[in-house]
Amino acid sequence: MKIIRNTLLLLALNLGVCASALAQSSNDGSEVIGRWDLTIVIEGDDLEDLGLFRHGLMDAAGFPGWLEIKRSGFSTLVGYYVGYEGSARPISEIHYSAKDGKYHFTIPPQWMDIEDIYFEFTLKDNKLSGYKMLDGHKLEWTGVRAPSLIREKPPVWGNPKNLLDDNLSRWIVPENNKFRMVDGVLVNTEAGGNLVTNEKFDDFKLSVEFRYPEGSNSGIYLRGRYEVQIEDSPVNKTSNVSIGGVYGFIEPAVYAAKKPGEWQTYEITLVGRHVTIVHNGIEVISNRPIPGITGGSLDSNEGNPGPIQVQGDHGPVEFRKFVITPAVN
């Protein structure tokens, strides 16, 4: 009887050790939780087939993306994805295969008439690598952890810089440019290219006066990565894709827009990830962190300074003031 008890005890201990080892070796997804800045590579005919040259979104080097992975409940991985256009799209579930150590998920398209988009990736040396299937094209991509952009000290502001002059000398002007200066006002009468400053900025204050006609759409990209929406949005209806918001991420607290055709103002302060937006004298976003890049960004290098980009590929817009005050520390 004693021998049987000892045998059962040893068996129970062995099972406990095996179960513990199995639990420790199993992947619960913790290793990939976080926010990731992506670079998606696309080459050759794929650029033309997907219409990306037409939109002026990239060159052969690739285009930026962003991925957030978090846990819902005890075990399910979910998240958000931002591609080269559109807003942050929810991911209902991210699956893991212990057999090959790969993660995968599928999301529906947003503004493209294509099949669902499939993603697959692995983690090695704290970096993601994988591919996405987009309209029959296999696009390789890599991801690095997004920086926190925490500032230890408040900024010291330098001298204001006027970004408007008759020659657009402070801007990189694209071949398909439709912007021009008319009596001191920057005017874009139809869809064309985007303007990008030839100087890059870290933290700054931006003071802008703008107007648009009925039904128009534009935007200002802070550091070339975070779009503050300019749009003839539905009256008294706020969303994270409407005027006053950071596209796809932050909804303005109140609707502060004027009617189309009237001059409006933005006072924007960006320090690290934190943005404050005063729209027509009303603070509509107060020191809120921007989670990641928005669709249409120039790159995903969030830790680096970046230019100001003005969206010109959607609709008419005018600017009669565009003054930036960079931080000097």
matplotlib code that plots the C-alpha trace (Angstrom):
import matplotlib.pyplot as plt

x = [0.0, 2.9, 4.6, 1.3, 1.0, 4.6, 4.1, 1.0, 2.8, 5.7, 3.3, 1.4, 4.6, 5.8, 2.5, 2.7, 6.2, 5.2, 2.1, 4.2, 6.8, 4.1, 2.5, 5.9, 6.7, 3.3, 2.8, 0.1, 0.8, 2.4, 5.6, 3.8, 1.5, 2.2, 2.3, 4.4, 5.6, 5.6, 7.4, 5.5, 7.6, 6.1, 8.0, 7.8, 4.4, 2.6, 3.0, 1.2, -1.4, -2.5, -2.7, -0.2, 1.9, -1.4, -2.1, 1.4, 1.7, 5.1, 8.1, 9.7, 11.0, 7.6, 5.0, 4.3, 1.9, 1.0, -0.2, -1.5, -1.9, -3.6, -5.5, -9.3, -10.2, -8.0, -6.5, -7.8, -5.5, -7.2, -5.9, -5.9, -4.2, -3.4, -2.3, -1.4, -4.9, -8.0, -8.3, -7.4, -9.3, -10.2, -8.8, -11.4, -8.9, -5.2, -4.5, -1.3, -0.1, 2.2, 3.2, 5.1, 5.2, 3.3, 0.5, -2.1, -5.3, -7.7, -9.4, -12.0, -11.0, -12.0, -12.0, -10.8, -13.1, -11.1, -11.2, -10.4, -6.7, -4.7, -1.7, 0.9, 3.9, 6.5, 8.5, 12.3, 14.8, 11.9, 11.0, 8.0, 8.4, 5.7, 3.5, 0.1, -2.0, -3.6, -5.7, -3.6, -0.3, 2.0, 3.6, 6.5, 6.6, 8.6, 7.8, 9.6, 8.2, 6.8, 8.7, 7.0, 7.9, 7.7, 9.2, 11.0, 10.9, 8.4, 9.4, 11.2, 9.7, 11.8, 11.0, 7.9, 8.4, 6.0, 5.7, 4.0, 5.7, 5.1, 7.6, 6.6, 10.3, 9.6, 7.9, 8.7, 6.4, 5.3, 5.0, 1.2, 1.0, -2.2, -1.3, -0.3, 0.0, -2.7, -2.4, -0.7, -3.1, -2.1, -4.8, -5.6, -8.4, -8.6, -7.2, -3.5, -0.3, 0.5, 2.8, 5.6, 7.9, 11.5, 12.3, 11.6, 10.3, 10.1, 7.8, 6.1, 3.1, 1.2, -1.1, -3.2, -6.1, -8.0, -11.2, -12.8, -15.9, -18.9, -18.1, -14.4, -11.7, -8.1, -5.8, -2.6, -0.1, 2.0, 5.6, 4.1, 2.5, -0.6, -3.4, -5.5, -8.7, -10.0, -13.4, -16.9, -18.2, -21.9, -23.0, -22.9, -21.7, -18.2, -16.2, -12.5, -12.7, -14.4, -13.1, -11.1, -10.1, -6.9, -7.9, -9.1, -7.9, -9.1, -12.6, -13.0, -14.8, -17.2, -18.2, -16.5, -16.5, -17.9, -19.8, -18.0, -16.5, -15.8, -12.2, -11.4, -8.4, -6.4, -3.9, -2.1, 0.5, 2.4, 4.8, 5.9, 2.7, 0.5, -1.6, -3.8, -6.1, -7.9, -10.4, -11.9, -11.0, -12.4, -10.1, -11.5, -8.6, -6.7, -3.3, -4.3, -1.7, -1.8, -1.5, 0.2, 0.5, -2.6, -3.4, -1.5, 1.6, 5.0, 6.8, 6.5, 9.7, 7.9, 11.1, 12.4, 11.5, 9.2, 7.8, 4.4, 2.4, -0.7, -3.1, -4.0, -5.2, -8.8, -10.3, -10.0, -8.7, -7.1, -4.6, -3.9, -1.8, 0.6, 3.1, 5.1, 6.9, 9.4, 10.7, 14.4, 15.2]
y = [0.0, 2.3, 1.6, 2.5, 5.8, 6.7, 5.9, 8.0, 10.9, 10.8, 10.6, 13.7, 15.6, 14.7, 15.8, 19.1, 19.7, 18.9, 21.2, 24.0, 23.6, 23.6, 26.7, 28.5, 27.4, 28.3, 31.7, 33.9, 36.8, 39.1, 39.3, 41.2, 43.4, 47.1, 49.6, 49.0, 51.4, 49.5, 49.8, 48.0, 47.2, 47.2, 47.1, 47.0, 46.4, 46.2, 50.0, 50.7, 47.9, 49.2, 52.8, 54.1, 56.1, 57.8, 58.9, 60.1, 58.0, 56.5, 55.5, 52.1, 52.1, 51.3, 53.0, 53.4, 51.6, 51.2, 48.3, 48.1, 44.8, 44.4, 41.9, 41.7, 39.7, 36.9, 35.6, 37.1, 39.4, 42.3, 45.5, 48.3, 48.7, 51.8, 51.5, 54.0, 55.4, 55.6, 55.5, 53.1, 49.9, 47.5, 43.9, 41.6, 38.8, 38.0, 34.3, 32.5, 29.1, 27.3, 24.9, 27.5, 30.4, 32.7, 35.3, 36.1, 38.2, 39.4, 42.8, 44.0, 46.7, 50.3, 52.5, 49.9, 47.5, 44.4, 41.2, 41.0, 41.7, 38.9, 39.6, 37.1, 37.8, 36.6, 38.2, 37.9, 40.1, 42.4, 43.2, 42.0, 40.7, 39.3, 40.0, 41.1, 39.9, 42.9, 42.4, 39.4, 41.1, 39.8, 42.8, 42.2, 44.3, 44.9, 46.5, 48.2, 49.2, 52.8, 55.2, 56.7, 60.3, 61.3, 64.8, 65.2, 69.0, 71.5, 73.1, 76.4, 78.1, 79.8, 82.4, 82.1, 81.3, 82.4, 79.4, 81.5, 83.6, 84.3, 81.7, 78.9, 78.8, 76.9, 74.0, 71.1, 71.4, 68.2, 67.8, 67.5, 70.6, 72.7, 75.1, 78.7, 82.0, 84.6, 88.0, 86.5, 83.5, 79.9, 78.6, 75.0, 75.0, 71.3, 67.9, 67.7, 67.0, 67.5, 70.3, 69.4, 71.8, 71.5, 71.9, 69.2, 70.0, 68.2, 70.0, 73.1, 75.5, 76.0, 78.9, 78.6, 80.5, 78.5, 78.2, 75.7, 75.6, 73.4, 69.7, 70.0, 68.1, 68.6, 68.2, 69.2, 66.5, 67.2, 66.0, 64.5, 61.7, 62.9, 64.4, 67.2, 67.1, 70.0, 69.1, 70.4, 68.0, 67.6, 70.4, 69.7, 66.1, 65.3, 62.2, 61.3, 61.7, 65.1, 68.7, 69.5, 65.9, 63.9, 61.6, 58.2, 58.6, 61.7, 63.2, 66.9, 67.6, 70.0, 71.1, 74.5, 74.8, 77.8, 77.6, 76.7, 79.8, 81.5, 81.9, 79.7, 79.2, 76.4, 76.9, 73.5, 72.5, 69.3, 68.2, 64.6, 62.6, 65.1, 67.5, 70.5, 71.9, 75.2, 75.6, 79.1, 80.0, 76.9, 74.2, 71.1, 68.7, 69.2, 67.7, 64.3, 61.6, 60.6, 56.7, 56.4, 57.6, 58.3, 57.2, 59.2, 59.7, 60.3, 57.7, 55.8, 57.0, 58.5, 59.2, 61.6, 65.2, 65.6, 68.2, 69.8, 68.3, 70.0, 67.7, 68.8, 65.5, 65.7, 69.1, 72.9, 74.8, 78.2, 79.4, 83.0, 82.3, 79.5, 80.3, 77.7, 78.3, 75.4, 74.4, 75.1, 72.4]
z = [0.0, 0.9, -2.4, -4.3, -2.4, -3.1, -6.8, -7.0, -5.2, -7.6, -10.6, -9.3, -8.8, -12.3, -13.8, -11.8, -13.1, -16.7, -16.4, -15.0, -17.7, -20.4, -18.9, -18.9, -22.4, -23.9, -25.5, -24.0, -26.4, -23.9, -26.0, -28.8, -26.7, -27.4, -30.2, -33.3, -36.1, -39.4, -42.7, -45.5, -48.6, -52.1, -55.3, -59.1, -60.7, -57.4, -57.0, -60.2, -59.8, -56.4, -57.6, -55.1, -57.5, -58.6, -55.1, -54.6, -51.4, -51.7, -53.7, -54.2, -50.6, -49.1, -47.0, -43.3, -41.1, -37.4, -35.3, -31.7, -30.0, -26.6, -24.6, -24.3, -21.2, -20.0, -23.3, -26.5, -28.5, -30.3, -31.7, -34.3, -37.6, -39.7, -43.3, -46.0, -46.2, -44.0, -40.2, -37.4, -38.1, -35.2, -35.3, -33.8, -32.9, -33.4, -33.5, -32.5, -33.9, -31.4, -34.2, -36.2, -33.7, -36.1, -35.4, -37.9, -38.3, -41.0, -41.4, -43.9, -46.4, -45.7, -48.7, -51.3, -53.2, -52.5, -50.4, -46.7, -45.9, -44.3, -42.0, -40.8, -38.6, -36.1, -33.3, -33.2, -31.3, -30.2, -33.9, -35.9, -39.5, -41.7, -44.7, -45.7, -48.6, -50.3, -53.4, -54.5, -53.7, -51.0, -49.2, -46.8, -43.7, -40.5, -37.2, -34.3, -31.0, -31.1, -28.8, -25.8, -26.7, -23.1, -22.4, -19.1, -19.2, -20.6, -24.0, -24.3, -27.4, -30.0, -32.6, -34.8, -38.5, -41.3, -43.7, -46.4, -49.0, -52.7, -53.9, -51.5, -50.6, -47.3, -49.1, -51.3, -54.2, -56.0, -59.8, -59.5, -57.3, -57.5, -54.7, -55.5, -53.8, -54.6, -52.9, -49.9, -49.6, -50.2, -52.5, -53.7, -56.2, -57.0, -56.0, -56.6, -54.7, -51.0, -49.8, -47.4, -45.5, -46.4, -42.6, -40.0, -36.5, -33.2, -30.7, -31.9, -31.8, -35.1, -35.8, -38.9, -40.6, -43.2, -45.1, -47.5, -49.8, -49.1, -49.2, -49.3, -47.4, -46.4, -43.5, -41.7, -40.9, -37.7, -38.2, -41.4, -39.3, -37.4, -39.4, -37.9, -40.0, -42.1, -43.5, -44.1, -41.5, -40.5, -38.2, -34.4, -35.0, -33.7, -34.5, -34.7, -38.5, -38.4, -38.3, -35.2, -34.6, -35.0, -37.8, -36.6, -33.0, -31.1, -31.3, -30.5, -27.3, -29.0, -32.5, -33.1, -36.9, -38.8, -42.1, -45.3, -46.9, -43.6, -42.2, -39.3, -37.0, -35.5, -32.6, -32.3, -29.8, -30.1, -27.4, -27.6, -28.4, -26.6, -28.7, -27.8, -30.4, -30.1, -32.9, -33.4, -29.9, -28.3, -26.9, -28.5, -27.6, -24.4, -24.0, -25.4, -26.4, -30.1, -30.1, -33.5, -37.1, -39.2, -42.7, -45.4, -43.2, -44.8, -42.6, -39.3, -37.7, -34.7, -32.7, -35.3, -36.2, -39.2, -41.6, -41.8, -44.6, -46.1, -47.8, -51.3, -52.9, -51.6, -52.3, -52.4, -49.4, -48.6, -45.9, -45.1, -42.1, -41.4, -38.6, -36.6, -33.4, -32.8, -29.4, -28.9, -26.2]

ax = plt.figure().add_subplot(projection="3d")
ax.plot(x, y, z, "-o")
ax.set_aspect("equal")
plt.show()
